[in-house]
């Protein structure tokens, strides 16, 4: 089966429209403006990932919610599952920006970090 489609590359500010042709495991990328376009397209097809920023409850803080983010891009297909787990978390103030709030989230090895001091 041969699939053809286009994606916008976000690996650099150019925003090239990449032409992707996929035949089984073989992925052909064309119309890239730089070498990062090919790497971006292949990773976006094989294992799409996104940075996640959200909040968790905090007790004793200035606000009821603490902003948090993933330490590295998280598997796109599991983001809803991650958000569901983060809704169950409550941390206690004081907390420093960059402190790990949730280690090894969903067994991925990706930590969830505090975005600010509170």
C-alpha positions as CSV (number, residue, x, y, z in Angstrom):
1,X,0.0,0.0,0.0
2,X,1.4,3.4,-1.1
3,X,0.3,6.4,0.9
4,X,1.1,10.0,-0.2
5,X,0.4,13.1,1.9
6,X,1.9,16.4,3.0
7,X,2.9,17.8,6.4
8,X,4.3,21.1,7.5
9,X,7.8,20.8,8.9
10,X,8.3,22.7,12.2
11,X,12.0,21.7,12.7
12,X,13.1,25.2,11.7
13,X,11.4,28.6,11.1
14,X,11.1,28.0,7.3
15,X,7.9,25.8,7.7
16,X,8.5,23.8,4.5
17,X,5.6,21.7,3.1
18,X,7.0,18.2,2.9
19,X,5.8,15.6,0.5
20,X,5.7,12.2,2.1
21,X,5.4,8.9,0.4
22,X,5.1,5.8,2.5
23,X,5.2,2.3,1.2
24,X,5.1,-0.1,4.2
25,X,8.2,0.7,6.3
26,X,9.8,2.7,3.6
27,X,9.4,6.5,3.9
28,X,10.4,8.9,1.2
29,X,10.5,12.6,2.0
30,X,10.8,15.4,-0.7
31,X,10.6,19.1,-0.9
32,X,12.5,19.6,2.4
33,X,14.4,22.9,2.8
34,X,17.0,21.4,5.1
35,X,18.3,18.1,6.4
36,X,16.2,18.5,9.6
37,X,13.1,18.2,7.5
38,X,13.8,14.5,6.6
39,X,14.5,13.7,10.3
40,X,11.3,15.5,11.4
41,X,9.1,13.8,8.9
42,X,10.4,10.3,9.7
43,X,10.0,10.8,13.4
44,X,6.5,12.3,12.9
45,X,5.4,9.3,10.9
46,X,7.0,6.6,13.1
47,X,6.8,8.0,16.6
48,X,5.0,11.4,16.9
49,X,5.8,13.2,20.1
50,X,4.8,16.5,21.7
51,X,5.8,18.6,24.6
52,X,2.9,18.7,27.2
53,X,2.2,21.6,29.5
54,X,-0.6,21.4,32.0
55,X,-1.3,21.8,35.8
56,X,-1.5,19.7,38.9
57,X,-3.1,20.5,42.2
58,X,-0.9,22.0,44.9
59,X,-1.6,22.4,48.7
60,X,-0.3,25.4,50.6
61,X,0.6,27.4,47.5
62,X,-0.4,30.9,46.4
63,X,-2.6,29.3,43.7
64,X,-4.6,26.0,43.7
65,X,-2.8,24.8,40.6
66,X,0.9,24.4,39.8
67,X,2.0,24.6,36.1
68,X,4.0,21.6,35.0
69,X,5.6,20.3,31.7
70,X,7.2,17.2,30.3
71,X,11.0,17.1,30.5
72,X,11.1,15.9,26.9
73,X,8.6,15.3,24.1
74,X,5.9,12.7,25.1
75,X,4.4,10.0,22.8
76,X,1.4,11.7,21.1
77,X,-0.9,8.7,21.4
78,X,-0.6,8.6,25.2
79,X,-1.1,12.2,26.0
80,X,-4.7,11.8,27.1
81,X,-3.6,8.9,29.4
82,X,-0.9,11.1,30.9
83,X,-3.4,14.0,31.5
84,X,-5.7,11.5,33.3
85,X,-2.9,10.4,35.6
86,X,-1.8,14.0,36.3
87,X,-5.3,14.9,37.5
88,X,-4.8,12.4,40.4
89,X,-1.6,14.2,41.6
90,X,-1.4,16.7,44.4
91,X,1.9,18.2,45.5
92,X,2.7,20.2,48.6
93,X,4.3,23.7,48.6
94,X,6.9,24.9,48.7
95,X,8.2,23.7,45.3
96,X,11.0,25.0,43.1
97,X,10.8,25.4,39.3
98,X,12.4,22.4,37.6
99,X,11.6,20.0,40.5
100,X,10.4,16.6,39.4
101,X,6.7,16.3,40.2
102,X,6.1,12.9,38.6
103,X,8.9,10.5,37.7
104,X,8.9,8.0,34.8
105,X,5.4,9.0,33.7
106,X,3.5,6.0,32.4
107,X,6.7,4.0,32.2
108,X,8.2,6.2,29.5
109,X,11.1,7.4,31.5
110,X,9.9,11.0,31.0
111,X,9.7,13.2,34.0
112,X,7.1,15.9,34.7
113,X,8.6,19.1,36.0
114,X,7.3,22.1,37.9
115,X,7.3,25.2,35.7
116,X,7.5,27.8,38.5
117,X,8.3,28.3,42.2
118,X,5.4,28.2,44.5
